[in-house]
């Protein structure tokens, strides 16, 4: 019986394997890494467009940074210059509006004058028609009486009176024709003004609009000199916002971080120096998240994909886990981006903390039993 029991123990020692493991803390990070956004210039934060947790797209405005340059009065130089240019711009815009009103009033006046002259020329043409009849009649009278003078039936003084009436009638016709001609000239002049008025207004407005455009370009240049818009370098979710309105920043100051969209998550493990030497690529890990108790949600598995060769000192890097000793950062992939329970899938989030078992080496039981002896032999 003893021999059989001994044989069973030997078989157990030589056949059964046991894996050594190290339990460490870890936290989830995006595979692409967190994108840190730094200030491109020094100045004062004038406006912030996002807060923690907001989704942002590449090219979106993050913040407005103003370069501070005050005058002796305490007023910002950029504000004083901008105000002056805005005043000039408004004066020109007002001039454009005034020109439109003046042009409208002038057109209305010309239109009224044109209507008046049209009525006046009708009256003059009617007068001309009457005067022509009077002239014709007095001309006939004069010619008839002239023959009577030759026959001795009419005195010369009487004929002179008739001739004077005839000449007056002729002068009236001539005067009326001249009035009609003058009125027609006025009408033509008013019509020309009416036709050319839009072109003159357009020409003047174009000149003024060019002045406005020039001022707007100067305003843009001024704004670029004294104000700068920081934009998102990539799409993702905002985190670690470190700025607010009124904060002074220097060039390359950290503003915020962006977690890329659709970046798979992986876990960063903080491994003590005593255990780091036994970890190798491909080692399996078992992950228990603090947010999802493994008794209900189970564990995720993964494998080691990277081992840092540089030691991470305490407080050297901003990480969600506090540590009082030097650590190596080890990265592991995940076999799933979700935790499943109750027939549902729960998404994993960046920054989640977990306890992680790293399965480092697998040996037969007899190797573990003989390890102290072999170690002692090595020392001798």
C-alpha positions as CSV (number, residue, x, y, z in Angstrom):
1,X,0.0,0.0,0.0
2,X,2.8,2.4,0.9
3,X,4.5,1.6,-2.4
4,X,1.3,2.3,-4.3
5,X,0.8,5.6,-2.4
6,X,4.4,6.6,-3.1
7,X,4.0,5.9,-6.8
8,X,0.8,8.0,-6.9
9,X,2.7,10.9,-5.3
10,X,5.5,10.6,-7.8
11,X,3.0,10.6,-10.7
12,X,1.3,13.7,-9.2
13,X,4.6,15.5,-8.8
14,X,5.8,14.7,-12.3
15,X,2.5,15.2,-14.2
16,X,0.7,18.0,-12.5
17,X,1.7,21.6,-13.3
18,X,1.4,24.7,-11.2
19,X,1.6,28.3,-12.6
20,X,3.2,31.0,-10.6
21,X,1.3,34.3,-10.7
22,X,1.8,37.9,-9.6
23,X,-1.2,40.1,-8.6
24,X,-0.8,43.8,-9.6
25,X,-2.9,46.9,-10.2
26,X,-3.8,48.1,-13.6
27,X,-5.9,50.7,-15.5
28,X,-7.4,50.9,-18.9
29,X,-5.9,53.1,-21.6
30,X,-6.7,53.5,-25.3
31,X,-4.4,51.6,-27.6
32,X,-3.6,54.7,-29.6
33,X,-2.7,56.5,-26.4
34,X,-4.1,59.7,-25.0
35,X,-3.5,62.7,-27.2
36,X,-2.2,65.6,-25.1
37,X,-2.9,69.1,-26.4
38,X,-0.5,71.9,-25.6
39,X,-0.7,75.6,-26.1
40,X,0.9,76.9,-29.3
41,X,1.6,80.3,-27.8
42,X,1.6,82.2,-24.6
43,X,-1.3,84.4,-23.5
44,X,-4.5,84.4,-21.5
45,X,-7.4,82.0,-22.0
46,X,-10.3,84.0,-23.3
47,X,-12.8,81.2,-24.0
48,X,-13.0,77.5,-23.5
49,X,-15.4,75.5,-25.8
50,X,-15.4,72.0,-24.2
51,X,-15.5,70.4,-20.8
52,X,-14.5,66.9,-19.6
53,X,-16.4,64.1,-21.3
54,X,-17.5,66.1,-24.3
55,X,-17.0,64.6,-27.8
56,X,-14.8,66.6,-30.1
57,X,-14.0,66.4,-33.8
58,X,-10.7,67.1,-35.5
59,X,-10.4,70.8,-36.3
60,X,-13.0,71.9,-33.6
61,X,-12.2,75.0,-31.6
62,X,-10.7,74.1,-28.2
63,X,-9.9,77.5,-26.7
64,X,-9.2,81.2,-27.6
65,X,-5.8,82.4,-26.4
66,X,-5.2,86.2,-26.3
67,X,-1.8,87.8,-26.2
68,X,-1.7,90.3,-23.4
69,X,-0.3,93.7,-24.3
70,X,-1.7,96.5,-22.2
71,X,-1.4,100.3,-22.7
72,X,-0.5,102.7,-19.8
73,X,-4.3,103.2,-19.4
74,X,-4.8,99.6,-18.7
75,X,-6.6,99.0,-22.0
76,X,-5.4,96.1,-24.1
77,X,-3.6,97.4,-27.2
78,X,-5.4,94.9,-29.4
79,X,-8.8,96.0,-28.1
80,X,-7.9,99.7,-28.7
81,X,-6.8,99.1,-32.2
82,X,-9.8,96.8,-33.0
83,X,-12.1,99.5,-31.6
84,X,-10.6,102.2,-33.8
85,X,-10.8,100.0,-36.9
86,X,-14.4,99.0,-36.1
87,X,-15.3,102.7,-35.8
88,X,-13.8,103.4,-39.2
89,X,-15.6,100.5,-40.7
90,X,-18.9,101.6,-39.2
91,X,-18.4,105.1,-40.5
92,X,-18.0,103.8,-44.1
93,X,-21.0,101.5,-43.7
94,X,-23.0,104.5,-42.5
95,X,-21.8,106.4,-45.6
96,X,-23.0,103.6,-47.8
97,X,-26.4,103.8,-46.2
98,X,-26.5,107.6,-46.5
99,X,-25.6,107.3,-50.2
100,X,-28.5,104.9,-50.7
101,X,-30.9,107.3,-49.0
102,X,-29.6,110.3,-51.0
103,X,-29.8,108.3,-54.2
104,X,-33.4,107.3,-53.4
105,X,-34.4,110.9,-52.6
106,X,-32.7,112.2,-55.7
107,X,-34.4,109.6,-57.9
108,X,-37.7,110.5,-56.3
109,X,-37.1,114.2,-56.9
110,X,-36.1,113.6,-60.5
111,X,-39.1,111.4,-61.1
112,X,-41.4,114.1,-59.7
113,X,-39.6,116.8,-61.8
114,X,-39.9,114.5,-64.9
115,X,-43.7,114.2,-64.4
116,X,-44.0,117.9,-63.9
117,X,-42.1,118.7,-67.1
118,X,-44.2,116.2,-69.1
119,X,-47.3,118.0,-67.9
120,X,-45.7,121.4,-68.7
121,X,-44.7,120.4,-72.2
122,X,-48.2,119.2,-72.9
123,X,-49.4,122.7,-71.9
124,X,-46.8,124.4,-74.0
125,X,-47.7,122.3,-77.0
126,X,-51.3,123.2,-76.6
127,X,-50.3,126.8,-76.3
128,X,-48.2,126.5,-79.5
129,X,-51.1,125.1,-81.4
130,X,-53.3,128.1,-80.3
131,X,-50.5,130.6,-81.1
132,X,-50.0,129.0,-84.5
133,X,-53.7,129.6,-85.3
134,X,-53.5,133.2,-84.0
135,X,-50.3,133.8,-86.1
136,X,-52.0,132.3,-89.2
137,X,-55.0,134.5,-88.7
138,X,-53.1,137.7,-88.1
139,X,-50.8,137.0,-91.0
140,X,-53.8,136.7,-93.3
141,X,-55.2,140.0,-91.8
142,X,-51.9,141.7,-92.4
143,X,-51.5,140.5,-96.0
144,X,-55.1,141.5,-96.8
145,X,-54.8,145.0,-95.3
146,X,-51.5,145.5,-97.0
147,X,-53.3,145.4,-100.4
148,X,-55.8,147.9,-99.1
149,X,-53.0,150.2,-98.3
150,X,-51.7,150.0,-101.8
151,X,-55.3,150.8,-103.1
152,X,-55.6,153.8,-100.8
153,X,-58.4,152.4,-98.6
154,X,-56.2,152.1,-95.5
155,X,-53.8,154.4,-93.8
156,X,-50.2,153.5,-93.0
157,X,-50.7,153.9,-89.3
158,X,-53.6,151.4,-89.3
159,X,-51.4,148.9,-91.2
160,X,-48.6,149.3,-88.7
161,X,-50.9,148.4,-85.9
162,X,-52.1,145.3,-87.8
163,X,-48.4,144.4,-88.6
164,X,-47.5,144.8,-84.9
165,X,-50.2,142.4,-83.9
166,X,-48.9,140.0,-86.5
167,X,-45.3,140.2,-85.2
168,X,-46.4,139.7,-81.6
169,X,-48.2,136.6,-82.6
170,X,-45.1,135.4,-84.5
171,X,-42.9,136.1,-81.5
172,X,-45.3,134.2,-79.2
173,X,-45.0,131.1,-81.5
174,X,-41.2,131.4,-81.5
175,X,-41.1,131.8,-77.6
176,X,-43.4,128.8,-77.1
177,X,-41.2,126.7,-79.4
178,X,-38.1,127.7,-77.4
179,X,-39.9,126.8,-74.2
180,X,-40.8,123.4,-75.5
181,X,-37.2,122.9,-76.7
182,X,-35.8,123.8,-73.2
183,X,-38.3,121.5,-71.5
184,X,-37.3,118.6,-73.8
185,X,-33.6,119.2,-72.9
186,X,-34.5,119.1,-69.2
187,X,-36.4,115.9,-69.7
188,X,-33.4,114.3,-71.6
189,X,-31.1,115.4,-68.8
190,X,-33.4,113.9,-66.1
191,X,-33.7,110.6,-68.1
192,X,-29.9,110.4,-68.3
193,X,-29.6,110.9,-64.6
194,X,-32.2,108.2,-64.0
195,X,-30.3,105.8,-66.3
196,X,-26.9,106.6,-64.9
197,X,-27.9,106.8,-61.2
198,X,-27.6,103.0,-60.5
199,X,-24.1,102.9,-62.1
200,X,-22.9,105.9,-60.1
201,X,-24.3,104.5,-56.9
202,X,-22.7,101.1,-57.7
203,X,-19.3,102.7,-58.4
204,X,-19.3,104.7,-55.2
205,X,-20.4,101.7,-53.2
206,X,-17.7,99.5,-54.7
207,X,-15.1,102.0,-53.6
208,X,-16.5,102.1,-50.1
209,X,-16.9,98.3,-50.0
210,X,-13.2,97.9,-50.9
211,X,-12.4,100.2,-48.0
212,X,-14.5,98.0,-45.7
213,X,-12.8,94.8,-46.9
214,X,-9.4,96.4,-46.3
215,X,-10.4,97.2,-42.7
216,X,-11.7,93.7,-42.2
217,X,-8.5,92.2,-43.4
218,X,-6.6,94.5,-41.0
219,X,-8.9,93.3,-38.2
220,X,-8.2,89.7,-39.1
221,X,-4.5,90.3,-39.1
222,X,-4.8,92.1,-35.8
223,X,-6.8,89.3,-34.3
224,X,-4.2,86.7,-35.5
225,X,-1.5,88.8,-33.9
226,X,-3.2,89.1,-30.6
227,X,-5.7,86.3,-30.6
228,X,-5.2,82.6,-31.4
229,X,-7.7,79.7,-31.7
230,X,-6.4,76.3,-30.5
231,X,-8.0,73.5,-32.5
232,X,-8.3,69.8,-31.9
233,X,-5.6,67.7,-33.6
234,X,-7.9,64.6,-33.6
235,X,-11.4,63.4,-32.8
236,X,-12.3,61.8,-29.5
237,X,-13.5,62.5,-26.0
238,X,-12.2,65.4,-23.8
239,X,-10.4,64.6,-20.6
240,X,-8.0,66.1,-18.1
241,X,-9.1,69.7,-18.9
242,X,-6.5,72.0,-17.2
243,X,-7.7,75.4,-18.4
244,X,-10.4,78.0,-17.7
245,X,-11.2,81.5,-18.8
246,X,-8.7,84.1,-17.5
247,X,-5.9,81.5,-16.9
248,X,-2.4,82.6,-18.1
249,X,-0.6,80.0,-20.1
250,X,2.8,79.8,-21.6
251,X,3.9,78.2,-24.9
252,X,3.7,74.4,-24.7
253,X,1.5,74.5,-21.5
254,X,-0.8,71.5,-21.3
255,X,-4.4,72.4,-22.1
256,X,-6.3,69.1,-22.1
257,X,-6.2,65.5,-23.4
258,X,-8.2,63.7,-26.1
259,X,-9.1,60.0,-25.9
260,X,-9.3,58.9,-29.6
261,X,-12.6,57.6,-30.8
262,X,-12.8,53.9,-31.8
263,X,-9.4,53.1,-30.2
264,X,-9.4,49.6,-28.7
265,X,-8.6,49.6,-25.0
266,X,-5.7,47.9,-23.4
267,X,-4.6,47.7,-19.8
268,X,-1.4,49.1,-18.3
269,X,-0.1,47.2,-15.3
270,X,2.2,48.5,-12.6
271,X,4.6,45.7,-11.8
272,X,7.0,45.9,-8.8
273,X,10.7,45.5,-9.6
274,X,10.9,42.2,-7.7
275,X,8.5,40.6,-10.2
276,X,9.3,42.3,-13.5
277,X,12.2,40.0,-14.4
278,X,9.9,37.0,-14.6
279,X,7.4,38.6,-17.0
280,X,7.7,37.9,-20.7
281,X,5.7,38.7,-23.9
282,X,2.7,36.4,-24.3
283,X,2.1,35.7,-20.6
284,X,-1.6,35.4,-19.8
285,X,-3.4,37.8,-17.5
286,X,-6.7,37.5,-15.7
287,X,-8.4,40.9,-15.0
288,X,-10.9,41.7,-12.2
289,X,-12.4,45.2,-12.5
290,X,-13.3,47.2,-9.4
291,X,-16.4,48.5,-11.2
292,X,-17.5,45.0,-12.1
293,X,-17.2,42.6,-9.1
294,X,-15.9,39.3,-10.6
295,X,-18.3,37.2,-8.5
296,X,-21.1,38.6,-10.7
297,X,-19.4,39.7,-13.9
298,X,-16.5,37.2,-14.0
299,X,-13.0,38.1,-15.3
300,X,-11.5,39.1,-18.6
301,X,-8.4,37.5,-20.0
302,X,-5.6,38.9,-22.0
303,X,-1.9,38.6,-22.7
304,X,1.3,40.7,-22.2
305,X,2.2,42.7,-25.3
306,X,4.8,45.1,-24.1
307,X,7.2,45.4,-21.1
308,X,8.8,48.8,-20.5
309,X,12.5,48.8,-19.9
310,X,12.5,52.1,-18.1
311,X,11.6,52.3,-14.5
312,X,8.6,54.5,-13.5
313,X,9.4,56.5,-10.4
314,X,6.7,57.6,-7.9
315,X,4.9,60.7,-9.0
316,X,6.9,60.8,-12.3
317,X,3.8,60.2,-14.4
318,X,0.2,61.2,-13.9
319,X,-1.6,57.9,-13.5
320,X,-4.9,57.0,-11.9
321,X,-3.2,54.7,-9.4
322,X,-1.1,56.0,-6.5
323,X,2.2,54.2,-5.9
324,X,4.9,54.6,-3.3
325,X,7.6,52.6,-5.0
326,X,9.3,52.3,-8.4
327,X,7.4,50.3,-10.9
328,X,7.7,48.9,-14.4
329,X,4.8,49.6,-16.8
330,X,3.6,46.5,-18.6
331,X,0.9,46.5,-21.3
332,X,-1.6,43.7,-21.9
333,X,-4.2,43.3,-24.6
334,X,-7.8,42.3,-23.8
335,X,-9.8,39.4,-25.3
336,X,-12.9,41.6,-25.2
337,X,-13.9,45.2,-25.0
338,X,-17.0,44.4,-23.0
339,X,-18.0,42.7,-19.7
340,X,-21.0,40.5,-20.1
341,X,-23.6,39.8,-17.3
342,X,-27.4,39.2,-17.1
343,X,-27.5,38.9,-20.9
344,X,-26.1,42.4,-21.4
345,X,-22.8,43.8,-22.5
346,X,-21.3,46.6,-20.5
347,X,-18.7,48.8,-22.2
348,X,-15.3,49.3,-20.6
349,X,-14.1,52.8,-20.0
350,X,-10.8,54.5,-20.1
351,X,-9.3,54.8,-16.6
352,X,-11.1,51.8,-15.0
353,X,-9.0,50.2,-12.2
354,X,-8.5,46.5,-12.0
355,X,-6.7,43.8,-10.1
356,X,-4.7,41.7,-12.5
357,X,-3.2,38.2,-12.1
358,X,-0.1,37.7,-14.3
359,X,0.5,34.0,-15.0
360,X,4.3,34.2,-15.3
361,X,5.7,30.6,-15.4
362,X,4.3,27.1,-15.4
363,X,6.3,24.2,-13.8
364,X,5.8,20.7,-12.7
365,X,5.2,20.3,-9.0
366,X,8.5,18.5,-8.5
367,X,10.3,21.5,-10.0
368,X,8.7,23.8,-7.4
369,X,9.6,21.3,-4.6
370,X,13.2,21.0,-5.7
371,X,13.7,24.7,-6.4
372,X,15.1,25.5,-2.9
373,X,17.5,22.6,-3.2
374,X,18.7,23.7,-6.6
375,X,19.0,27.2,-5.4
376,X,21.2,26.1,-2.5
377,X,23.3,24.0,-4.8
378,X,23.9,27.0,-7.0
379,X,25.2,29.0,-4.1
380,X,27.6,26.2,-3.1
